[in-house]
Amino acid sequence: MGLDHVRLAMPAGMEGAARGFYEGLLGLAEVPKPLNLAGRGGCWFERGEARIHLGIDPAFSPARKAHPALLVDDLSRFLLRLEAAGVPIMQDAPLAGCERCYVSDPFGNRIELMQCTG
């Protein structure tokens, strides 16, 4: 039927870094976690249909291959903002009408950014 959200792990106590990256740089808004989950730490972000939930994992290991792919409307402009913030960009070959690249969140999780023209 559809996808509700993607969950990524993060280390404990790093919510500020998550907010700086996902909200400040990627432009996703933080949304409140349900009260029954709020005490577990982590943060939830969304924009349109893109929903990323970051949860605390005591045995944290970054997702370096598995990743969410976020659609953007102006990849070049988006990358300029990320580069200005010191975020390394990993280019990749286009896919069927989509320019794309990868970045890592502050915890090493892989994030794909895509702009599709058709």
C-alpha positions as CSV (number, residue, x, y, z in Angstrom):
1,M,0.0,0.0,0.0
2,G,2.8,2.4,0.7
3,L,5.8,3.2,2.9
4,D,5.1,5.0,6.3
5,H,8.7,5.8,7.3
6,V,12.4,4.8,7.3
7,R,14.1,4.2,10.6
8,L,17.8,4.9,11.0
9,A,19.9,4.4,14.1
10,M,21.9,7.0,16.0
11,P,24.1,7.0,19.1
12,A,22.5,8.2,22.4
13,G,22.6,11.9,23.2
14,M,23.1,13.1,19.7
15,E,19.7,14.6,19.0
16,G,21.2,18.1,18.5
17,A,23.4,16.8,15.7
18,A,20.5,15.1,14.2
19,R,18.4,18.2,14.2
20,G,21.2,20.3,12.7
21,F,21.6,17.9,9.8
22,Y,18.0,16.6,9.1
23,E,16.2,19.9,9.9
24,G,18.9,22.5,9.4
25,L,20.6,21.2,6.3
26,L,18.1,18.7,4.7
27,G,15.0,20.8,5.4
28,L,12.9,18.1,7.1
29,A,10.8,19.4,10.0
30,E,11.1,17.7,13.3
31,V,7.8,16.2,14.5
32,P,6.9,15.2,18.0
33,K,7.3,11.5,18.9
34,P,4.3,9.9,20.5
35,L,4.3,10.2,24.3
36,N,4.8,6.5,24.8
37,L,8.0,6.6,22.6
38,A,9.4,10.0,23.6
39,G,11.3,8.8,26.6
40,R,13.5,6.5,24.4
41,G,15.4,9.4,22.8
42,G,15.9,10.0,19.1
43,C,14.0,12.3,16.8
44,W,11.5,12.1,13.9
45,F,11.6,14.2,10.8
46,E,9.4,14.7,7.8
47,R,8.6,16.7,4.8
48,G,5.8,15.8,2.5
49,E,5.8,12.0,2.2
50,A,9.4,11.7,3.3
51,R,9.6,10.5,7.0
52,I,12.8,9.5,8.7
53,H,12.7,8.3,12.3
54,L,16.0,8.2,14.1
55,G,16.2,5.9,17.1
56,I,18.8,5.3,19.7
57,D,20.8,2.1,19.4
58,P,23.1,1.2,22.3
59,A,25.2,-0.9,19.9
60,F,25.1,1.7,17.1
61,S,26.7,1.0,13.8
62,P,26.0,3.3,10.8
63,A,24.0,2.1,7.8
64,R,26.7,2.6,5.1
65,K,24.9,0.6,2.3
66,A,21.2,0.5,3.2
67,H,19.8,4.0,2.9
68,P,16.8,6.3,2.3
69,A,16.7,8.2,-1.0
70,L,15.3,11.7,-0.8
71,L,13.9,13.5,-3.8
72,V,15.0,17.2,-4.2
73,D,13.9,19.8,-6.7
74,D,17.3,21.4,-7.3
75,L,20.1,19.1,-6.6
76,S,22.9,21.5,-7.6
77,R,21.6,24.3,-5.2
78,F,21.1,21.7,-2.5
79,L,24.6,20.4,-2.8
80,L,26.0,24.0,-2.6
81,R,24.4,24.4,0.8
82,L,25.7,21.0,2.0
83,E,29.2,21.7,0.7
84,A,29.2,25.1,2.4
85,A,28.4,23.3,5.7
86,G,31.3,20.9,5.1
87,V,29.3,17.9,4.3
88,P,31.3,15.6,1.9
89,I,29.4,14.7,-1.3
90,M,29.9,11.3,-3.0
91,Q,28.8,11.5,-6.7
92,D,27.3,8.5,-8.4
93,A,26.1,7.7,-12.0
94,P,22.7,8.9,-13.0
95,L,19.8,6.5,-13.0
96,A,17.1,6.7,-15.7
97,G,16.6,10.4,-15.8
98,C,17.7,11.0,-12.2
99,E,20.8,12.8,-11.1
100,R,22.0,11.5,-7.7
101,C,24.7,11.5,-5.0
102,Y,25.2,10.4,-1.5
103,V,26.0,12.1,1.8
104,S,26.4,10.8,5.3
105,D,24.5,12.1,8.3
106,P,26.6,13.1,11.4
107,F,26.6,9.4,12.5
108,G,27.8,7.9,9.2
109,N,24.4,6.8,7.9
110,R,24.2,6.9,4.1
111,I,21.6,9.3,2.5
112,E,20.9,9.4,-1.2
113,L,19.8,12.6,-2.8
114,M,18.0,12.5,-6.1
115,Q,16.6,14.9,-8.7
116,C,14.5,13.3,-11.4
117,T,13.4,15.0,-14.6
118,G,10.9,12.6,-15.9
